[in-house]
C-alpha cells in the first residue's frame, strides 16, 4: 500500500468511525425514548464513552483541539448549552410521548434540573480540557522551538 | 489542483510508461496517475524519488510554474 492509498484508507476509517459514533448516539437516544432503562443501554454507552475518551485523550496528547472551532469559553458555553438542550428534548419527549405524563411543575423540574446538571458538568469538563490543551500546546511548541 | 504535465513530459523523454515510473518509485499506477492529474499532492519523499528516477530536480518537476498550467 502506498502513501496515497494509506491516506485514503485513513480517511475512510475516520468517516466510518464517526458514522459508527453518531449511529450509536442515535441508537441510545432512540432506546431512551422507547423507555429503555440504564441497563438496556449500558453497552452502547460504554462503547461511546470508550471511543470518545480515546479520541479526547489522543487529541490532547498530540495538542489537537478541533478543525472547525477555536478553544474558547464562548464555544464551551455554546456546546454545553447544546448538550443540555438535547438532554432536555429527550427527557421531554420521553415524558410526554412515551410515559404519557401530564404536565406538572414537578415534571418541569425533573427536566430542568438534569439539564442544568448536564450544562454544568459539560462546561466544567470542557474548561478543564481547554486548560489541559493549552498547557500541552505550549509544551509541544516549546519542544519544537528548542530543537531548531 | 493543476495537472502536472512536467512529469508526463519527463517520462516521455525517457520513453517510460506511467506503470514503469510507478514501479520504480514504489507506488501504484493509480497514485502516479493521480499525481499527474493533479488530484494528489505527494509527500516530499515521493517527489524526490520521482525526481531521482526521471533525472530532474524538484524545481523542474514540482516548481511553482506548474500551478499556472491547467
Backbone of each chain as ProteinMPNN parsed JSONL, in Angstrom:
{"seq_chain_A": "XXXXXXXXXXXXXXXXXXXXXXXXXXXXXXXXXXXXXXXXXXXXXXXXXXXXXXXXXXXXXXXXXXXXXXXXXXXXXXXXXXXXXXXXXXXXXXXXXXXXXXXXXXXXXXXXXXXXXXXXXXXXXXXXXXXXXXXXXXXXXXXXXXXX", "coords_chain_A": {"N_chain_A": [[0.842, -1.191, 0.0], [0.652, 2.165, -0.95], [1.557, 5.672, -0.195], [-0.641, 7.359, -0.899], [-2.782, 5.588, -0.975], [-2.76, 4.753, 1.685], [-3.465, 7.134, 2.903], [-6.02, 7.48, 1.828], [-7.259, 5.25, 2.965], [-7.084, 5.916, 5.666], [-8.772, 8.151, 5.722], [-11.195, 6.943, 5.033], [-11.478, 5.251, 7.23], [-11.694, 7.152, 9.233], [-14.109, 8.442, 8.529], [-15.812, 6.254, 8.782], [-15.57, 5.737, 11.509], [-16.826, 8.004, 12.662], [-19.378, 7.7, 11.626], [-20.186, 5.334, 12.897], [-20.002, 6.216, 15.547], [-21.943, 8.352, 15.733], [-24.199, 6.952, 14.948], [-24.433, 5.142, 17.028], [-24.976, 6.983, 19.065], [-27.483, 7.885, 18.193], [-28.898, 5.512, 18.427], [-28.827, 5.094, 21.209], [-30.299, 7.337, 22.087], [-32.713, 6.8, 20.791], [-33.437, 4.364, 22.023], [-33.704, 5.25, 24.653], [-35.867, 6.943, 24.339], [-37.788, 5.078, 23.749], [-38.257, 4.033, 26.136], [-36.31, 2.513, 27.386], [-34.269, 1.318, 30.054], [-31.366, 2.138, 32.133], [-29.778, -0.173, 32.179], [-30.342, -1.451, 29.765], [-29.185, 0.18, 27.869], [-26.588, 0.319, 28.593], [-24.36, -0.998, 27.423], [-24.048, 0.234, 24.888], [-23.597, 2.826, 25.769], [-21.199, 2.474, 27.14], [-19.488, 1.797, 25.013], [-19.582, 4.213, 23.581], [-18.466, 5.972, 25.483], [-15.893, 4.9, 25.762], [-14.876, 5.172, 23.136], [-15.14, 7.97, 22.732], [-13.591, 8.877, 24.895], [-11.047, 7.841, 24.216], [-10.491, 9.236, 21.809], [-10.476, 11.863, 22.798], [-8.349, 11.836, 24.71], [-6.15, 11.102, 23.059], [-6.145, 13.204, 21.216], [-5.628, 15.416, 22.886], [-3.126, 14.682, 23.833], [-1.624, 14.947, 21.545], [-1.819, 17.621, 21.157], [-4.093, 18.626, 19.843], [-7.18, 20.203, 18.993], [-9.853, 21.115, 17.648], [-11.038, 20.933, 14.257], [-12.79, 22.795, 13.267], [-13.471, 24.607, 15.328], [-12.25, 27.106, 17.572], [-10.529, 26.805, 20.691], [-12.331, 28.141, 23.21], [-13.946, 30.022, 25.866], [-16.466, 30.85, 25.147], [-17.301, 29.096, 23.031], [-17.343, 26.773, 24.496], [-19.428, 27.288, 26.266], [-21.538, 27.409, 24.437], [-21.554, 24.766, 23.352], [-21.99, 23.258, 25.673], [-24.495, 24.198, 26.398], [-25.89, 23.27, 24.192], [-25.699, 20.481, 24.585], [-27.147, 20.284, 26.968], [-29.675, 21.171, 26.119], [-30.267, 19.174, 24.247], [-30.454, 16.943, 25.915], [-32.591, 17.779, 27.472], [-34.608, 17.852, 25.539], [-34.813, 15.135, 24.875], [-35.612, 14.078, 27.381], [-38.042, 15.439, 27.716], [-39.542, 14.581, 25.467], [-39.623, 11.872, 26.044], [-41.07, 11.883, 28.452], [-43.577, 13.036, 27.745], [-44.402, 11.787, 25.31], [-43.81, 9.013, 25.489], [-44.025, 8.053, 28.207], [-46.34, 9.316, 28.798], [-46.918, 11.319, 30.703], [-48.706, 13.747, 32.61], [-48.467, 17.318, 32.203], [-46.64, 19.042, 34.662], [-45.462, 20.941, 37.484], [-43.6, 19.578, 38.931], [-42.693, 17.719, 37.083], [-41.552, 19.448, 35.238], [-39.406, 20.472, 36.724], [-38.065, 18.097, 36.935], [-37.061, 17.867, 34.445], [-35.68, 20.233, 33.937], [-33.742, 20.399, 36.001], [-31.915, 18.128, 35.529], [-30.994, 19.085, 33.053], [-29.665, 21.44, 33.775], [-27.686, 20.308, 35.33], [-26.297, 18.771, 33.436], [-25.402, 20.818, 31.776], [-23.662, 22.174, 33.535], [-21.777, 20.16, 34.192], [-20.74, 19.505, 31.634], [-19.706, 22.007, 30.869], [-17.755, 22.55, 32.848], [-16.081, 20.331, 32.45], [-15.267, 20.737, 29.762], [-13.916, 23.161, 30.079], [-11.833, 22.382, 31.742], [-10.559, 20.583, 30.022], [-9.841, 22.372, 28.04], [-7.947, 23.885, 29.361], [-6.001, 21.901, 29.806], [-5.384, 21.341, 27.158], [-4.243, 23.791, 26.333], [-1.968, 23.919, 27.945], [-0.601, 21.645, 27.027], [-0.271, 22.325, 24.353], [1.461, 24.533, 24.58], [3.626, 23.213, 25.662], [4.366, 21.429, 23.559], [4.956, 23.258, 21.524], [7.076, 24.566, 22.684], [9.031, 22.561, 22.875], [9.482, 22.048, 20.157], [10.57, 24.486, 19.45], [13.012, 24.531, 20.851], [14.344, 22.526, 19.559], [15.118, 23.541, 17.152]], "CA_chain_A": [[0.0, 0.0, 0.0], [1.491, 3.365, -0.987], [1.132, 6.773, 0.691], [-1.98, 7.87, -1.223], [-3.747, 4.573, -0.552], [-2.824, 4.814, 3.156], [-4.226, 8.35, 3.222], [-7.428, 7.192, 1.503], [-7.75, 4.304, 3.966], [-7.258, 6.652, 6.93], [-9.971, 8.974, 5.58], [-12.349, 6.03, 5.109], [-11.601, 4.803, 8.625], [-12.177, 8.298, 10.017], [-15.543, 8.6, 8.245], [-16.516, 5.094, 9.355], [-15.596, 5.919, 12.962], [-17.837, 8.983, 13.041], [-20.699, 7.124, 11.31], [-20.493, 4.405, 13.991], [-20.178, 7.007, 16.774], [-23.233, 9.05, 15.742], [-25.259, 5.94, 14.884], [-24.593, 4.662, 18.412], [-25.662, 8.06, 19.796], [-28.893, 7.861, 17.777], [-29.492, 4.298, 18.998], [-29.014, 5.344, 22.645], [-31.424, 8.272, 22.219], [-33.911, 6.068, 20.369], [-33.803, 3.397, 23.068], [-34.174, 6.018, 25.818], [-37.215, 7.416, 24.004], [-38.711, 3.944, 23.769], [-38.478, 3.627, 27.523], [-35.277, 1.601, 27.881], [-33.583, 1.746, 31.268], [-29.91, 2.254, 32.028], [-29.186, -1.487, 31.897], [-30.514, -1.799, 28.341], [-28.306, 0.984, 27.003], [-25.263, 0.403, 29.221], [-23.338, -1.448, 26.472], [-23.844, 1.289, 23.894], [-22.991, 3.967, 26.469], [-19.802, 2.135, 27.422], [-18.759, 1.922, 23.741], [-19.472, 5.638, 23.286], [-17.525, 6.576, 26.426], [-14.532, 4.432, 25.445], [-14.462, 5.805, 21.873], [-14.993, 9.4, 22.98], [-12.453, 9.058, 25.8], [-9.805, 7.592, 23.465], [-10.274, 10.361, 20.889], [-10.133, 13.042, 23.603], [-7.006, 11.687, 25.29], [-5.145, 11.122, 21.988], [-6.099, 14.562, 20.658], [-4.935, 16.286, 23.84], [-1.726, 14.26, 23.864], [-0.979, 15.488, 20.338], [-2.055, 19.066, 21.081], [-5.125, 18.923, 18.833], [-8.485, 20.546, 19.577], [-10.921, 20.87, 16.675], [-10.769, 21.503, 12.933], [-13.723, 23.898, 12.988], [-13.698, 25.546, 16.429], [-11.13, 27.504, 18.418], [-10.861, 26.566, 22.094], [-12.652, 29.38, 23.937], [-15.024, 29.874, 26.85], [-17.737, 31.068, 24.46], [-17.713, 27.861, 22.343], [-17.658, 25.785, 25.535], [-20.779, 27.611, 26.743], [-22.488, 27.03, 23.371], [-21.674, 23.306, 23.257], [-22.604, 22.769, 26.918], [-25.925, 24.516, 26.285], [-26.421, 22.337, 23.185], [-25.837, 19.168, 25.221], [-28.246, 20.403, 27.936], [-30.928, 21.243, 25.353], [-30.507, 17.847, 23.659], [-30.933, 16.084, 27.007], [-33.934, 18.257, 27.831], [-35.526, 17.423, 24.483], [-35.019, 13.685, 25.036], [-36.396, 13.888, 28.602], [-39.402, 15.941, 27.495], [-40.204, 13.66, 24.53], [-39.874, 10.609, 26.742], [-42.118, 12.091, 29.459], [-44.896, 13.324, 27.164], [-44.804, 10.858, 24.241], [-43.669, 7.594, 25.844], [-44.585, 7.767, 29.53], [-47.667, 9.989, 28.82], [-47.101, 12.006, 31.986], [-49.314, 15.074, 32.449], [-47.555, 18.422, 32.504], [-46.709, 19.499, 36.044], [-44.268, 21.663, 37.932], [-42.639, 18.548, 39.358], [-42.108, 17.162, 35.852], [-40.7, 20.504, 34.67], [-38.148, 20.442, 37.484], [-37.414, 16.824, 36.591], [-36.375, 18.055, 33.157], [-34.778, 21.398, 34.026], [-32.592, 20.12, 36.876], [-30.876, 17.365, 34.802], [-30.414, 19.942, 32.012], [-28.705, 22.325, 34.445], [-26.563, 19.472, 35.769], [-25.515, 18.428, 32.242], [-24.713, 22.04, 31.361], [-22.566, 22.446, 34.468], [-20.744, 19.117, 34.046], [-20.109, 19.676, 30.322], [-18.928, 23.239, 30.842], [-16.556, 22.373, 33.696], [-15.217, 19.359, 31.774], [-14.677, 21.376, 28.58], [-12.96, 24.178, 30.538], [-10.648, 21.646, 32.219], [-9.88, 20.072, 28.826], [-9.251, 23.529, 27.342], [-6.728, 24.202, 30.117], [-5.032, 20.84, 29.521], [-4.974, 21.534, 25.762], [-3.347, 24.957, 26.245], [-0.678, 23.537, 28.548], [0.046, 20.689, 26.135], [0.106, 23.078, 23.15], [2.659, 25.297, 24.945], [4.694, 22.225, 25.847], [4.788, 20.938, 22.242], [5.576, 24.369, 20.797], [8.341, 24.844, 23.342], [9.959, 21.497, 22.474], [9.828, 22.265, 18.752], [11.422, 25.676, 19.375], [14.354, 24.179, 21.331], [15.005, 21.604, 18.62], [15.61, 24.282, 15.979]], "C_chain_A": [[0.886, 1.253, 0.0], [0.866, 4.503, -0.177], [-0.267, 7.299, 0.387], [-3.057, 6.88, -0.765], [-3.9, 4.56, 0.966], [-3.664, 6.006, 3.596], [-5.717, 8.129, 2.97], [-8.03, 6.275, 2.56], [-8.01, 5.009, 5.299], [-8.514, 7.518, 6.89], [-11.23, 8.117, 5.687], [-12.59, 5.576, 6.541], [-12.159, 5.923, 9.507], [-13.684, 8.487, 9.815], [-16.353, 7.474, 8.89], [-16.651, 5.246, 10.868], [-16.729, 6.868, 13.358], [-19.247, 8.502, 12.704], [-21.123, 6.19, 12.451], [-20.818, 5.186, 15.27], [-21.567, 7.648, 16.824], [-24.41, 8.095, 15.614], [-25.529, 5.395, 16.287], [-25.327, 5.701, 19.259], [-27.161, 8.015, 19.493], [-29.608, 6.653, 18.383], [-29.785, 4.497, 20.489], [-30.222, 6.253, 22.87], [-32.74, 7.564, 21.881], [-34.388, 5.099, 21.435], [-34.344, 4.102, 24.306], [-35.597, 6.504, 25.574], [-38.245, 6.292, 24.051], [-38.894, 3.371, 25.172], [-37.442, 2.673, 28.078], [-34.603, 2.182, 29.123], [-32.087, 1.769, 31.05], [-29.261, 0.921, 31.635], [-29.231, -1.848, 30.418], [-29.544, -1.038, 27.439], [-26.876, 1.083, 27.538], [-24.138, 0.019, 28.238], [-22.999, -0.364, 25.465], [-23.158, 2.501, 24.54], [-21.51, 3.713, 26.761], [-18.962, 2.285, 26.147], [-18.543, 3.388, 23.378], [-18.435, 6.312, 24.187], [-16.092, 6.174, 26.109], [-14.023, 5.138, 24.18], [-14.201, 7.3, 22.079], [-13.784, 9.7, 23.857], [-11.13, 8.884, 25.081], [-9.482, 8.767, 22.551], [-9.811, 11.593, 21.662], [-8.7, 12.966, 24.116], [-5.935, 11.792, 24.195], [-5.012, 12.512, 21.364], [-5.33, 15.489, 21.59], [-3.443, 15.957, 23.893], [-0.953, 14.853, 22.686], [-1.231, 16.982, 20.139], [-3.076, 19.459, 20.031], [-6.444, 19.24, 19.53], [-9.589, 20.223, 18.585], [-10.551, 21.52, 15.354], [-11.57, 22.795, 12.773], [-13.809, 24.957, 14.088], [-12.43, 25.827, 17.216], [-11.501, 27.21, 19.872], [-11.114, 27.896, 22.805], [-13.808, 29.117, 24.893], [-16.388, 29.96, 26.161], [-18.212, 29.772, 23.766], [-18.065, 26.777, 23.356], [-19.058, 26.011, 26.107], [-21.811, 27.135, 25.716], [-22.673, 25.514, 23.323], [-22.291, 22.694, 24.516], [-24.109, 23.013, 26.879], [-26.601, 23.578, 25.279], [-26.667, 20.962, 23.782], [-27.02, 19.182, 26.19], [-29.597, 20.429, 27.215], [-31.285, 19.888, 24.746], [-31.063, 16.904, 24.72], [-32.361, 16.467, 27.401], [-34.972, 17.794, 26.82], [-35.851, 15.942, 24.621], [-35.907, 13.401, 26.253], [-37.856, 14.29, 28.382], [-40.177, 15.007, 26.569], [-40.579, 12.356, 25.226], [-41.047, 10.758, 27.731], [-43.497, 12.233, 28.82], [-45.356, 12.275, 26.145], [-44.798, 9.398, 24.675], [-44.369, 7.279, 27.167], [-45.962, 8.408, 29.726], [-47.939, 10.665, 30.164], [-47.783, 13.345, 31.743], [-48.319, 16.163, 32.85], [-47.741, 18.876, 33.947], [-45.408, 20.212, 36.391], [-43.165, 20.68, 38.311], [-41.895, 17.961, 38.145], [-41.144, 18.174, 35.214], [-39.357, 20.54, 35.384], [-37.353, 19.187, 37.169], [-36.697, 16.886, 35.251], [-35.315, 19.15, 33.271], [-33.54, 21.095, 34.881], [-31.523, 19.247, 36.203], [-30.212, 18.19, 33.705], [-29.346, 20.852, 32.617], [-27.466, 21.535, 34.862], [-25.665, 19.135, 34.582], [-24.74, 19.645, 31.749], [-23.479, 22.278, 32.236], [-21.423, 21.439, 34.275], [-19.992, 19.296, 32.728], [-19.202, 20.897, 30.31], [-17.636, 23.095, 31.655], [-15.571, 21.432, 33.01], [-14.514, 19.993, 30.571], [-13.639, 22.428, 28.974], [-11.671, 23.514, 31.039], [-9.844, 21.151, 31.016], [-9.199, 21.206, 28.054], [-7.935, 23.927, 28.027], [-5.621, 23.197, 29.827], [-4.476, 21.024, 28.108], [-3.961, 22.674, 25.653], [-1.97, 24.631, 26.804], [0.098, 22.619, 27.614], [0.552, 21.379, 24.864], [1.402, 23.853, 23.419], [3.869, 24.376, 25.054], [5.25, 21.774, 24.49], [5.497, 22.038, 21.455], [6.947, 24.679, 21.37], [9.395, 23.833, 22.916], [10.439, 21.725, 21.054], [10.787, 23.451, 18.609], [12.859, 25.335, 19.784], [15.103, 23.308, 20.357], [15.653, 22.35, 17.458], [17.041, 24.76, 16.162]], "O_chain_A": [[1.767, 1.39, 0.849], [-0.189, 4.345, 0.437], [-1.007, 7.649, 1.307], [-4.099, 7.274, -0.24], [-5.002, 4.383, 1.486], [-4.463, 5.914, 4.527], [-6.565, 8.526, 3.77], [-9.16, 6.482, 3.003], [-9.006, 4.747, 5.973], [-9.238, 7.62, 7.881], [-12.203, 8.499, 6.337], [-13.726, 5.517, 7.011], [-12.976, 5.687, 10.397], [-14.437, 8.666, 10.772], [-17.421, 7.698, 9.461], [-17.693, 4.933, 11.444], [-17.498, 6.577, 14.274], [-20.204, 8.845, 13.399], [-22.262, 6.241, 12.916], [-21.771, 4.869, 15.982], [-22.284, 7.515, 17.815], [-25.5, 8.383, 16.11], [-26.678, 5.209, 16.689], [-26.188, 5.357, 20.069], [-27.995, 8.094, 20.395], [-30.763, 6.746, 18.798], [-30.851, 4.119, 20.974], [-31.062, 5.983, 23.729], [-33.74, 7.709, 22.584], [-35.582, 5.013, 21.722], [-35.299, 3.642, 24.933], [-36.433, 6.485, 26.478], [-39.417, 6.518, 24.351], [-39.584, 2.371, 25.371], [-37.658, 2.078, 29.133], [-34.397, 3.392, 29.222], [-31.589, 1.472, 29.965], [-28.31, 0.894, 30.853], [-28.308, -2.459, 29.88], [-29.133, -1.533, 26.39], [-26.056, 1.832, 27.007], [-23.082, 0.651, 28.232], [-21.829, -0.073, 25.213], [-22.269, 3.117, 23.952], [-20.679, 4.613, 26.646], [-17.86, 2.832, 26.189], [-17.464, 3.77, 22.924], [-17.629, 7.118, 23.724], [-15.181, 6.999, 26.176], [-12.899, 5.637, 24.145], [-13.173, 7.826, 21.652], [-13.043, 10.65, 23.604], [-10.196, 9.659, 25.287], [-8.346, 9.24, 22.515], [-8.88, 12.283, 21.248], [-7.93, 13.916, 23.973], [-4.932, 12.484, 24.372], [-3.911, 12.946, 21.026], [-4.479, 16.258, 21.143], [-2.604, 16.854, 23.987], [0.217, 15.214, 22.814], [-0.902, 17.543, 19.093], [-2.945, 20.505, 19.396], [-6.785, 18.62, 20.538], [-10.202, 19.158, 18.672], [-9.843, 22.526, 15.322], [-11.077, 23.771, 12.207], [-14.184, 26.096, 13.81], [-11.639, 24.926, 17.495], [-12.664, 27.351, 20.251], [-10.189, 28.689, 22.976], [-14.544, 28.139, 24.76], [-17.332, 29.258, 26.524], [-19.376, 29.393, 23.892], [-18.96, 25.964, 23.123], [-19.782, 25.059, 26.396], [-22.826, 26.537, 26.073], [-23.801, 25.024, 23.262], [-23.034, 21.716, 24.428], [-24.9, 22.155, 27.273], [-27.736, 23.147, 25.485], [-27.701, 20.342, 23.531], [-27.8, 18.232, 26.241], [-30.55, 19.784, 27.652], [-32.452, 19.496, 24.728], [-32.014, 16.162, 24.47], [-33.215, 15.611, 27.63], [-36.077, 17.393, 27.188], [-37.007, 15.535, 24.503], [-36.834, 12.594, 26.179], [-38.779, 13.589, 28.797], [-41.33, 14.675, 26.843], [-41.667, 11.811, 25.041], [-41.9, 9.877, 27.833], [-44.467, 11.633, 29.283], [-46.532, 11.911, 26.106], [-45.674, 8.627, 24.282], [-45.193, 6.368, 27.247], [-46.667, 8.096, 30.685], [-49.048, 10.593, 30.695], [-47.471, 14.02, 30.762], [-47.459, 15.965, 33.708], [-48.868, 19.07, 34.401], [-44.403, 20.1, 35.689], [-41.982, 20.904, 38.056], [-40.684, 17.741, 38.165], [-40.075, 17.813, 34.722], [-38.305, 20.628, 34.75], [-36.122, 19.208, 37.14], [-35.834, 16.059, 34.959], [-34.201, 19.009, 32.766], [-32.427, 21.486, 34.529], [-30.339, 19.573, 36.286], [-29.02, 18.033, 33.443], [-28.264, 21.017, 32.053], [-26.342, 22.026, 34.762], [-24.44, 19.197, 34.683], [-23.579, 19.537, 31.354], [-22.39, 22.551, 31.731], [-20.255, 21.819, 34.203], [-18.763, 19.248, 32.698], [-18.077, 20.845, 29.812], [-16.559, 23.475, 31.196], [-14.369, 21.697, 32.987], [-13.311, 19.81, 30.383], [-12.615, 22.582, 28.308], [-10.569, 24.007, 30.799], [-8.62, 21.275, 30.98], [-8.121, 21.025, 27.488], [-6.95, 24.26, 27.368], [-4.464, 23.566, 29.628], [-3.274, 20.886, 27.876], [-2.946, 22.546, 24.968], [-0.945, 25.004, 26.235], [1.303, 22.787, 27.428], [1.635, 21.078, 24.363], [2.323, 23.838, 22.603], [4.97, 24.702, 24.61], [6.466, 21.742, 24.297], [6.509, 21.789, 20.8], [7.873, 25.016, 20.633], [10.532, 24.208, 22.627], [11.63, 21.616, 20.763], [11.691, 23.438, 17.774], [13.811, 25.788, 19.149], [16.333, 23.326, 20.311], [16.609, 21.866, 16.852], [17.598, 25.397, 15.268]]}, "seq_chain_B": "XXXXXXXXXXXXXXXXXXXXXXXXXXXXXXXXXXXXXXXXXXXXXXXXXXXXXXXXXXXXXXXXXXXXXX", "coords_chain_B": {"N_chain_B": [[-6.686, 21.559, -8.233], [-3.738, 21.921, -10.195], [-2.877, 20.183, -13.241], [-0.009, 18.056, -13.537], [1.997, 18.363, -15.975], [4.643, 18.254, -16.433], [5.841, 16.006, -15.353], [4.832, 14.037, -16.98], [5.983, 14.807, -19.415], [8.688, 14.486, -18.808], [8.739, 11.775, -18.415], [8.129, 10.901, -20.981], [10.395, 11.7, -22.31], [12.197, 9.832, -21.431], [11.072, 7.642, -22.449], [9.239, 6.224, -20.872], [6.709, 4.405, -19.268], [3.673, 5.165, -17.406], [3.193, 3.176, -15.587], [5.704, 1.956, -15.347], [7.191, 4.013, -14.164], [5.766, 4.279, -11.798], [6.248, 1.767, -10.629], [9.006, 1.984, -10.307], [9.294, 3.934, -8.336], [7.924, 2.839, -6.316], [5.095, 2.992, -5.94], [1.502, 2.735, -6.588], [-0.017, 2.505, -9.884], [-2.318, 3.941, -9.973], [-1.878, 5.909, -8.037], [0.276, 7.305, -9.198], [-0.962, 8.248, -11.49], [-2.873, 9.901, -10.308], [-1.211, 11.869, -9.257], [-0.142, 13.0, -11.596], [-2.474, 13.949, -12.728], [-3.072, 15.896, -11.005], [-4.57, 15.383, -8.791], [-3.631, 14.476, -6.419], [-1.421, 15.379, -3.869], [1.829, 14.643, -3.597], [4.071, 13.362, -0.992], [7.114, 14.942, 0.149], [9.122, 13.109, 0.153], [8.29, 11.215, -1.763], [8.187, 12.867, -3.985], [10.892, 13.438, -4.3], [11.847, 10.904, -4.913], [10.621, 10.449, -7.375], [11.819, 12.48, -8.879], [14.457, 11.587, -8.817], [14.359, 9.191, -10.273], [13.521, 10.155, -12.766], [15.548, 11.85, -13.379], [15.54, 14.591, -12.867], [15.277, 17.868, -11.297], [13.712, 18.921, -8.172], [12.566, 21.408, -8.526], [12.279, 21.522, -11.287], [10.312, 19.601, -11.814], [8.314, 19.977, -9.88], [8.084, 22.658, -9.542], [6.969, 26.118, -9.046], [5.78, 27.06, -11.411], [4.138, 25.098, -12.347], [1.705, 25.467, -11.162], [0.292, 27.251, -12.72], [-0.448, 25.92, -14.937], [-3.024, 24.173, -16.685]], "CA_chain_B": [[-5.233, 21.419, -8.323], [-3.332, 21.894, -11.606], [-2.265, 18.942, -13.734], [1.443, 18.13, -13.615], [2.402, 17.857, -17.301], [6.113, 18.132, -16.466], [6.2, 14.609, -15.082], [4.485, 13.303, -18.203], [6.999, 15.161, -20.416], [9.946, 13.865, -18.392], [8.567, 10.328, -18.674], [8.183, 10.723, -22.43], [11.819, 11.84, -22.692], [12.874, 8.562, -21.108], [10.23, 6.584, -23.029], [8.824, 5.46, -19.692], [5.252, 4.401, -19.054], [3.237, 5.545, -16.051], [3.339, 1.963, -14.763], [7.133, 1.756, -15.08], [7.6, 5.028, -13.184], [5.121, 3.913, -10.525], [7.003, 0.635, -10.073], [10.354, 2.437, -9.94], [9.265, 4.705, -7.077], [7.232, 2.029, -5.301], [3.682, 3.325, -5.697], [0.609, 2.126, -7.572], [-0.246, 3.337, -11.076], [-3.428, 4.829, -9.589], [-1.291, 7.06, -7.341], [1.059, 8.089, -10.168], [-1.949, 8.928, -12.339], [-3.471, 10.983, -9.509], [-0.207, 12.952, -9.162], [-0.082, 13.678, -12.908], [-3.748, 14.635, -12.971], [-3.199, 16.965, -10.007], [-5.568, 15.01, -7.789], [-2.972, 14.082, -5.17], [-0.167, 16.063, -3.544], [2.717, 13.638, -2.979], [4.975, 13.826, 0.068], [8.419, 15.368, -0.385], [9.888, 11.867, -0.046], [7.899, 10.639, -3.056], [8.625, 13.829, -5.014], [12.335, 13.245, -4.524], [12.026, 9.606, -5.58], [10.226, 10.643, -8.775], [12.879, 13.298, -9.49], [15.655, 10.758, -8.954], [14.132, 8.244, -11.377], [13.395, 10.886, -14.036], [16.758, 12.641, -13.591], [15.186, 16.022, -12.84], [15.296, 18.469, -9.955], [12.38, 19.185, -7.602], [12.071, 22.637, -9.142], [11.88, 21.233, -12.674], [9.064, 18.804, -11.863], [7.258, 20.446, -8.963], [8.25, 24.108, -9.35], [5.738, 26.913, -8.978], [5.128, 27.301, -12.708], [3.116, 24.062, -12.562], [0.417, 25.937, -10.652], [-0.422, 28.025, -13.741], [-0.886, 25.035, -16.016], [-4.309, 23.516, -16.46]], "C_chain_B": [[-4.834, 21.268, -9.795], [-2.71, 20.552, -11.982], [-0.756, 19.119, -13.827], [1.892, 17.516, -14.942], [3.907, 17.656, -17.379], [6.558, 16.693, -16.209], [5.953, 13.781, -16.343], [5.548, 13.553, -19.279], [8.321, 14.483, -20.091], [9.907, 12.354, -18.62], [8.73, 10.039, -20.156], [9.626, 10.803, -22.934], [12.567, 10.532, -22.487], [12.133, 7.353, -21.687], [9.736, 5.625, -21.932], [7.307, 5.516, -19.541], [4.946, 4.825, -17.612], [3.455, 4.375, -15.089], [4.804, 1.752, -14.383], [7.63, 2.761, -14.033], [7.031, 4.691, -11.802], [5.883, 2.774, -9.848], [8.369, 1.084, -9.559], [10.364, 3.204, -8.619], [8.462, 3.995, -5.982], [5.836, 2.481, -4.942], [2.818, 2.65, -6.761], [0.453, 3.07, -8.767], [-1.367, 4.348, -10.804], [-2.88, 6.104, -8.929], [-0.511, 7.946, -8.312], [0.13, 8.876, -11.081], [-2.576, 10.111, -11.596], [-2.51, 12.161, -9.383], [-0.171, 13.729, -10.481], [-1.361, 14.458, -13.212], [-3.965, 15.795, -11.999], [-4.238, 16.664, -8.944], [-4.949, 14.594, -6.456], [-1.643, 14.817, -5.033], [0.78, 15.062, -2.901], [3.568, 14.237, -1.863], [6.305, 14.201, -0.578], [9.3, 14.146, -0.654], [9.584, 11.258, -1.419], [8.312, 11.56, -4.207], [10.094, 13.603, -5.352], [12.617, 11.934, -5.245], [11.69, 9.728, -7.07], [11.318, 11.426, -9.515], [14.119, 12.454, -9.772], [15.524, 9.819, -10.158], [14.128, 8.967, -12.723], [14.613, 11.767, -14.326], [16.486, 14.132, -13.659], [15.3, 16.555, -11.415], [13.856, 18.684, -9.485], [11.742, 20.397, -8.276], [11.562, 22.369, -10.565], [10.537, 20.504, -12.746], [7.937, 19.379, -11.005], [7.369, 21.947, -8.67], [6.929, 24.846, -9.461], [5.016, 27.08, -10.305], [4.073, 26.252, -13.026], [1.732, 24.519, -12.128], [-0.393, 26.677, -11.717], [-0.974, 27.145, -14.847], [-2.202, 24.365, -15.685], [-4.318, 22.115, -17.051]], "O_chain_B": [[-5.507, 20.571, -10.554], [-2.099, 19.878, -11.153], [-0.275, 20.204, -14.155], [2.136, 16.312, -15.03], [4.401, 16.973, -18.277], [7.54, 16.227, -16.788], [6.766, 12.936, -16.717], [5.963, 12.624, -19.972], [8.998, 13.966, -20.981], [10.914, 11.739, -18.971], [9.379, 9.069, -20.547], [10.025, 10.082, -23.848], [13.451, 10.173, -23.265], [12.507, 6.204, -21.453], [9.81, 4.403, -22.06], [6.705, 6.581, -19.677], [5.815, 4.841, -16.74], [3.847, 4.561, -13.937], [5.113, 1.411, -13.241], [8.389, 2.406, -13.131], [7.715, 4.801, -10.785], [6.132, 2.814, -8.643], [8.833, 0.626, -8.514], [11.336, 3.132, -7.868], [8.341, 4.497, -4.864], [5.422, 2.377, -3.787], [3.335, 2.068, -7.714], [0.747, 4.262, -8.68], [-1.363, 5.459, -11.334], [-3.335, 7.213, -9.207], [-0.614, 9.172, -8.268], [0.401, 10.031, -11.408], [-2.784, 11.18, -12.17], [-2.935, 13.316, -9.399], [-0.169, 14.96, -10.485], [-1.326, 15.497, -13.872], [-4.908, 16.573, -12.141], [-4.733, 17.57, -8.273], [-5.664, 14.383, -5.476], [-0.846, 14.866, -5.97], [0.557, 14.666, -1.757], [3.763, 15.45, -1.793], [6.583, 13.82, -1.715], [10.119, 14.15, -1.573], [10.49, 10.843, -2.142], [8.731, 11.095, -5.267], [10.487, 13.579, -6.518], [13.515, 11.858, -6.085], [12.391, 9.178, -7.919], [11.692, 11.078, -10.635], [14.749, 12.584, -10.821], [16.452, 9.673, -10.954], [14.666, 8.458, -13.707], [14.701, 12.366, -15.398], [17.129, 14.854, -14.422], [15.406, 15.79, -10.456], [12.913, 18.637, -10.275], [10.544, 20.412, -8.559], [10.546, 22.922, -10.986], [9.728, 20.766, -13.636], [6.761, 19.281, -11.357], [6.822, 22.442, -7.684], [5.917, 24.299, -9.901], [3.794, 27.225, -10.339], [3.208, 26.478, -13.873], [0.717, 24.043, -12.637], [-1.62, 26.73, -11.636], [-1.854, 27.558, -15.602], [-2.462, 24.028, -14.529], [-5.323, 21.411, -16.955]]}, "name": "protein", "num_of_chains": 2, "seq": "XXXXXXXXXXXXXXXXXXXXXXXXXXXXXXXXXXXXXXXXXXXXXXXXXXXXXXXXXXXXXXXXXXXXXXXXXXXXXXXXXXXXXXXXXXXXXXXXXXXXXXXXXXXXXXXXXXXXXXXXXXXXXXXXXXXXXXXXXXXXXXXXXXXXXXXXXXXXXXXXXXXXXXXXXXXXXXXXXXXXXXXXXXXXXXXXXXXXXXXXXXXXXXXXXXXXXXXXXX"}
